[in-house]
Amino acid sequence: MPLTKEQIKKLQNWMVTKGVSNTCPSCGKNVWETGDIIGQIPYAKGALTIGVSSPMVQVGCKNCGFVRLYSATIIGLA
């Protein structure tokens, strides 16, 4: 699900208040874009699924393609 302008602003504000680094750990650049909120990701151990995570919001580096995932629930987006 694409983020609205209001959700993007909320994400940006949350990242600032939490002190999230703007430097990409892969390439060292500071050129990010927000992605979509993606569905829950199952935790699995072997063939047994033991739980699910919250929905995630993607933040990707426009230089190298590195992707960060943040809990949309904790941020207040889901």
N, CA, C and O atoms as a GROMACS GRO file, in nm:
protein
  312
    1MET      N    1   0.084  -0.118   0.000
    1MET     CA    2   0.000   0.000   0.000
    1MET      C    3   0.089   0.124   0.000
    1MET      O    4   0.171   0.140   0.090
    2PRO      N    5   0.075   0.211  -0.098
    2PRO     CA    6   0.156   0.333  -0.104
    2PRO      C    7   0.128   0.424   0.016
    2PRO      O    8   0.017   0.426   0.069
    3LEU      N    9   0.230   0.499   0.056
    3LEU     CA   10   0.213   0.594   0.166
    3LEU      C   11   0.152   0.724   0.115
    3LEU      O   12   0.181   0.768   0.004
    4THR      N   13   0.068   0.784   0.197
    4THR     CA   14   0.014   0.916   0.166
    4THR      C   15   0.120   1.021   0.204
    4THR      O   16   0.218   0.989   0.271
    5LYS      N   17   0.099   1.145   0.162
    5LYS     CA   18   0.190   1.254   0.199
    5LYS      C   19   0.197   1.271   0.350
    5LYS      O   20   0.303   1.298   0.405
    6GLU      N   21   0.083   1.255   0.416
    6GLU     CA   22   0.078   1.268   0.561
    6GLU      C   23   0.158   1.156   0.629
    6GLU      O   24   0.227   1.180   0.727
    7GLN      N   25   0.148   1.033   0.576
    7GLN     CA   26   0.223   0.921   0.632
    7GLN      C   27   0.373   0.939   0.610
    7GLN      O   28   0.453   0.907   0.698
    8ILE      N   29   0.412   0.990   0.495
    8ILE     CA   30   0.554   1.015   0.468
    8ILE      C   31   0.608   1.118   0.568
    8ILE      O   32   0.717   1.100   0.622
    9LYS      N   33   0.532   1.224   0.592
    9LYS     CA   34   0.574   1.327   0.688
    9LYS      C   35   0.586   1.267   0.828
    9LYS      O   36   0.680   1.297   0.901
   10LYS      N   37   0.490   1.182   0.866
   10LYS     CA   38   0.494   1.117   0.997
   10LYS      C   39   0.617   1.028   1.008
   10LYS      O   40   0.684   1.027   1.112
   11LEU      N   41   0.648   0.952   0.903
   11LEU     CA   42   0.767   0.868   0.900
   11LEU      C   43   0.893   0.953   0.914
   11LEU      O   44   0.981   0.920   0.994
   12GLN      N   45   0.903   1.061   0.839
   12GLN     CA   46   1.020   1.148   0.845
   12GLN      C   47   1.037   1.207   0.985
   12GLN      O   48   1.148   1.210   1.038
   13ASN      N   49   0.929   1.253   1.045
   13ASN     CA   50   0.934   1.309   1.180
   13ASN      C   51   0.977   1.203   1.281
   13ASN      O   52   1.057   1.231   1.370
   14TRP      N   53   0.924   1.082   1.267
   14TRP     CA   54   0.959   0.972   1.357
   14TRP      C   55   1.108   0.943   1.347
   14TRP      O   56   1.175   0.924   1.448
   15MET      N   57   1.160   0.938   1.224
   15MET     CA   58   1.302   0.909   1.205
   15MET      C   59   1.390   1.016   1.270
   15MET      O   60   1.493   0.983   1.328
   16VAL      N   61   1.350   1.142   1.260
   16VAL     CA   62   1.426   1.251   1.323
   16VAL      C   63   1.422   1.238   1.474
   16VAL      O   64   1.526   1.248   1.540
   17THR      N   65   1.304   1.216   1.532
   17THR     CA   66   1.293   1.208   1.678
   17THR      C   67   1.367   1.086   1.735
   17THR      O   68   1.410   1.090   1.850
   18LYS      N   69   1.381   0.981   1.657
   18LYS     CA   70   1.451   0.861   1.702
   18LYS      C   71   1.601   0.865   1.671
   18LYS      O   72   1.675   0.775   1.711
   19GLY      N   73   1.645   0.968   1.602
   19GLY     CA   74   1.787   0.982   1.570
   19GLY      C   75   1.836   0.883   1.466
   19GLY      O   76   1.952   0.842   1.470
   20VAL      N   77   1.748   0.844   1.374
   20VAL     CA   78   1.787   0.749   1.269
   20VAL      C   79   1.887   0.816   1.175
   20VAL      O   80   1.864   0.927   1.127
   21SER      N   81   1.998   0.748   1.150
   21SER     CA   82   2.102   0.802   1.064
   21SER      C   83   2.053   0.814   0.920
   21SER      O   84   1.981   0.728   0.870
   22ASN      N   85   2.093   0.923   0.855
   22ASN     CA   86   2.059   0.943   0.713
   22ASN      C   87   2.162   0.880   0.621
   22ASN      O   88   2.143   0.878   0.500
   23THR      N   89   2.271   0.830   0.676
   23THR     CA   90   2.378   0.773   0.596
   23THR      C   91   2.348   0.627   0.564
   23THR      O   92   2.322   0.547   0.654
   24CYS      N   93   2.352   0.592   0.438
   24CYS     CA   94   2.329   0.454   0.396
   24CYS      C   95   2.445   0.367   0.445
   24CYS      O   96   2.561   0.399   0.419
   25PRO      N   97   2.416   0.257   0.515
   25PRO     CA   98   2.524   0.171   0.562
   25PRO      C   99   2.595   0.094   0.451
   25PRO      O  100   2.701   0.036   0.473
   26SER      N  101   2.536   0.094   0.332
   26SER     CA  102   2.594   0.020   0.220
   26SER      C  103   2.687   0.106   0.136
   26SER      O  104   2.797   0.063   0.102
   27CYS      N  105   2.643   0.228   0.101
   27CYS     CA  106   2.723   0.311   0.010
   27CYS      C  107   2.768   0.444   0.069
   27CYS      O  108   2.852   0.512   0.011
   28GLY      N  109   2.713   0.481   0.184
   28GLY     CA  110   2.754   0.605   0.249
   28GLY      C  111   2.684   0.730   0.199
   28GLY      O  112   2.712   0.840   0.247
   29LYS      N  113   2.594   0.717   0.104
   29LYS     CA  114   2.521   0.833   0.050
   29LYS      C  115   2.402   0.868   0.140
   29LYS      O  116   2.372   0.796   0.235
   30ASN      N  117   2.336   0.979   0.108
   30ASN     CA  118   2.217   1.025   0.180
   30ASN      C  119   2.110   1.062   0.079
   30ASN      O  120   2.072   1.179   0.067
   31VAL      N  121   2.061   0.962   0.006
   31VAL     CA  122   1.959   0.984  -0.096
   31VAL      C  123   1.851   0.876  -0.081
   31VAL      O  124   1.857   0.772  -0.146
   32TRP      N  125   1.754   0.902   0.003
   32TRP     CA  126   1.653   0.802   0.038
   32TRP      C  127   1.518   0.834  -0.025
   32TRP      O  128   1.488   0.949  -0.056
   33GLU      N  129   1.438   0.729  -0.043
   33GLU     CA  130   1.300   0.745  -0.084
   33GLU      C  131   1.216   0.644  -0.007
   33GLU      O  132   1.262   0.536   0.028
   34THR      N  133   1.092   0.682   0.020
   34THR     CA  134   1.003   0.592   0.090
   34THR      C  135   0.938   0.497  -0.008
   34THR      O  136   0.911   0.532  -0.123
   35GLY      N  137   0.914   0.376   0.039
   35GLY     CA  138   0.845   0.276  -0.042
   35GLY      C  139   0.704   0.258   0.009
   35GLY      O  140   0.643   0.351   0.062
   36ASP      N  141   0.653   0.140  -0.007
   36ASP     CA  142   0.518   0.108   0.036
   36ASP      C  143   0.518   0.044   0.174
   36ASP      O  144   0.623   0.004   0.226
   37ILE      N  145   0.398   0.035   0.232
   37ILE     CA  146   0.381  -0.050   0.349
   37ILE      C  147   0.357  -0.189   0.295
   37ILE      O  148   0.266  -0.212   0.215
   38ILE      N  149   0.440  -0.282   0.339
   38ILE     CA  150   0.426  -0.420   0.292
   38ILE      C  151   0.366  -0.506   0.402
   38ILE      O  152   0.373  -0.471   0.520
   39GLY      N  153   0.308  -0.617   0.363
   39GLY     CA  154   0.238  -0.706   0.455
   39GLY      C  155   0.328  -0.767   0.560
   39GLY      O  156   0.449  -0.745   0.560
   40GLN      N  157   0.268  -0.842   0.646
   40GLN     CA  158   0.341  -0.906   0.754
   40GLN      C  159   0.438  -1.011   0.700
   40GLN      O  160   0.408  -1.081   0.604
   41ILE      N  161   0.552  -1.019   0.763
   41ILE     CA  162   0.655  -1.114   0.723
   41ILE      C  163   0.658  -1.225   0.828
   41ILE      O  164   0.678  -1.196   0.946
   42PRO      N  165   0.639  -1.350   0.789
   42PRO     CA  166   0.639  -1.458   0.889
   42PRO      C  167   0.779  -1.487   0.941
   42PRO      O  168   0.876  -1.485   0.866
   43TYR      N  169   0.785  -1.514   1.070
   43TYR     CA  170   0.909  -1.566   1.129
   43TYR      C  171   0.904  -1.716   1.111
   43TYR      O  172   0.803  -1.779   1.141
   44ALA      N  173   1.010  -1.775   1.063
   44ALA     CA  174   1.011  -1.919   1.042
   44ALA      C  175   1.137  -1.980   1.101
   44ALA      O  176   1.245  -1.921   1.096
   45LYS      N  177   1.122  -2.097   1.155
   45LYS     CA  178   1.235  -2.176   1.202
   45LYS      C  179   1.220  -2.312   1.138
   45LYS      O  180   1.134  -2.391   1.178
   46GLY      N  181   1.303  -2.340   1.038
   46GLY     CA  182   1.287  -2.463   0.962
   46GLY      C  183   1.156  -2.455   0.884
   46GLY      O  184   1.130  -2.356   0.817
   47ALA      N  185   1.076  -2.559   0.894
   47ALA     CA  186   0.949  -2.564   0.823
   47ALA      C  187   0.834  -2.510   0.908
   47ALA      O  188   0.720  -2.506   0.862
   48LEU      N  189   0.863  -2.469   1.032
   48LEU     CA  190   0.760  -2.426   1.126
   48LEU      C  191   0.753  -2.274   1.132
   48LEU      O  192   0.852  -2.210   1.166
   49THR      N  193   0.638  -2.216   1.100
   49THR     CA  194   0.618  -2.073   1.115
   49THR      C  195   0.578  -2.048   1.259
   49THR      O  196   0.481  -2.106   1.308
   50ILE      N  197   0.653  -1.961   1.328
   50ILE     CA  198   0.629  -1.942   1.470
   50ILE      C  199   0.566  -1.808   1.505
   50ILE      O  200   0.542  -1.781   1.623
   51GLY      N  201   0.538  -1.725   1.409
   51GLY     CA  202   0.473  -1.597   1.435
   51GLY      C  203   0.487  -1.506   1.316
   51GLY      O  204   0.547  -1.542   1.215
   52VAL      N  205   0.431  -1.387   1.326
   52VAL     CA  206   0.442  -1.288   1.219
   52VAL      C  207   0.485  -1.155   1.278
   52VAL      O  208   0.457  -1.125   1.394
   53SER      N  209   0.553  -1.077   1.198
   53SER     CA  210   0.592  -0.943   1.239
   53SER      C  211   0.480  -0.846   1.204
   53SER      O  212   0.382  -0.884   1.140
   54SER      N  213   0.497  -0.722   1.244
   54SER     CA  214   0.400  -0.620   1.208
   54SER      C  215   0.421  -0.582   1.062
   54SER      O  216   0.524  -0.617   1.003
   55PRO      N  217   0.326  -0.512   1.001
   55PRO     CA  218   0.350  -0.459   0.867
   55PRO      C  219   0.474  -0.370   0.868
   55PRO      O  220   0.504  -0.305   0.969
   56MET      N  221   0.544  -0.366   0.758
   56MET     CA  222   0.669  -0.291   0.748
   56MET      C  223   0.658  -0.180   0.645
   56MET      O  224   0.586  -0.192   0.546
   57VAL      N  225   0.731  -0.071   0.669
   57VAL     CA  226   0.742   0.037   0.571
   57VAL      C  227   0.885   0.033   0.517
   57VAL      O  228   0.982   0.018   0.592
   58GLN      N  229   0.896   0.047   0.386
   58GLN     CA  230   1.025   0.041   0.318
   58GLN      C  231   1.084   0.182   0.304
   58GLN      O  232   1.013   0.277   0.272
   59VAL      N  233   1.214   0.192   0.328
   59VAL     CA  234   1.289   0.314   0.299
   59VAL      C  235   1.412   0.269   0.222
   59VAL      O  236   1.494   0.192   0.274
   60GLY      N  237   1.427   0.316   0.098
   60GLY     CA  238   1.534   0.265   0.012
   60GLY      C  239   1.632   0.372  -0.031
   60GLY      O  240   1.595   0.487  -0.054
   61CYS      N  241   1.757   0.333  -0.041
   61CYS     CA  242   1.862   0.422  -0.092
   61CYS      C  243   1.849   0.432  -0.244
   61CYS      O  244   1.848   0.331  -0.314
   62LYS      N  245   1.838   0.555  -0.294
   62LYS     CA  246   1.824   0.574  -0.438
   62LYS      C  247   1.957   0.556  -0.512
   62LYS      O  248   1.959   0.548  -0.635
   63ASN      N  249   2.067   0.550  -0.439
   63ASN     CA  250   2.197   0.532  -0.503
   63ASN      C  251   2.227   0.384  -0.526
   63ASN      O  252   2.257   0.343  -0.638
   64CYS      N  253   2.218   0.302  -0.419
   64CYS     CA  254   2.263   0.163  -0.431
   64CYS      C  255   2.151   0.059  -0.418
   64CYS      O  256   2.172  -0.059  -0.446
   65GLY      N  257   2.032   0.103  -0.376
   65GLY     CA  258   1.920   0.010  -0.365
   65GLY      C  259   1.907  -0.058  -0.230
   65GLY      O  260   1.818  -0.142  -0.213
   66PHE      N  261   1.993  -0.026  -0.132
   66PHE     CA  262   1.980  -0.083   0.002
   66PHE      C  263   1.843  -0.047   0.057
   66PHE      O  264   1.798   0.067   0.043
   67VAL      N  265   1.775  -0.144   0.122
   67VAL     CA  266   1.640  -0.121   0.175
   67VAL      C  267   1.638  -0.142   0.325
   67VAL      O  268   1.685  -0.244   0.376
   68ARG      N  269   1.582  -0.044   0.395
   68ARG     CA  270   1.555  -0.054   0.538
   68ARG      C  271   1.408  -0.087   0.555
   68ARG      O  272   1.324  -0.043   0.477
   69LEU      N  273   1.378  -0.166   0.657
   69LEU     CA  274   1.239  -0.196   0.691
   69LEU      C  275   1.212  -0.152   0.834
   69LEU      O  276   1.289  -0.184   0.925
   70TYR      N  277   1.104  -0.077   0.853
   70TYR     CA  278   1.064  -0.030   0.985
   70TYR      C  279   0.922  -0.077   1.014
   70TYR      O  280   0.841  -0.092   0.923
   71SER      N  281   0.893  -0.100   1.142
   71SER     CA  282   0.760  -0.142   1.182
   71SER      C  283   0.660  -0.029   1.162
   71SER      O  284   0.671   0.076   1.227
   72ALA      N  285   0.564  -0.049   1.074
   72ALA     CA  286   0.461   0.051   1.050
   72ALA      C  287   0.373   0.069   1.173
   72ALA      O  288   0.319   0.178   1.195
   73THR      N  289   0.359  -0.035   1.252
   73THR     CA  290   0.277  -0.029   1.374
   73THR      C  291   0.343   0.060   1.478
   73THR      O  292   0.278   0.147   1.535
   74ILE      N  293   0.472   0.040   1.503
   74ILE     CA  294   0.542   0.120   1.602
   74ILE      C  295   0.546   0.267   1.563
   74ILE      O  296   0.535   0.354   1.649
   75ILE      N  297   0.561   0.296   1.434
   75ILE     CA  298   0.564   0.434   1.385
   75ILE      C  299   0.424   0.495   1.392
   75ILE      O  300   0.411   0.617   1.400
   76GLY      N  301   0.321   0.413   1.388
   76GLY     CA  302   0.184   0.463   1.390
   76GLY      C  303   0.124   0.479   1.252
   76GLY      O  304   0.031   0.557   1.232
   77LEU      N  305   0.178   0.404   1.156
   77LEU     CA  306   0.128   0.412   1.018
   77LEU      C  307   0.028   0.302   0.985
   77LEU      O  308  -0.040   0.308   0.882
   78ALA      N  309   0.018   0.201   1.070
   78ALA     CA  310  -0.072   0.088   1.042
   78ALA      C  311  -0.170   0.069   1.156
   78ALA      O  312  -0.254  -0.021   1.152
   0.00000   0.00000   0.00000
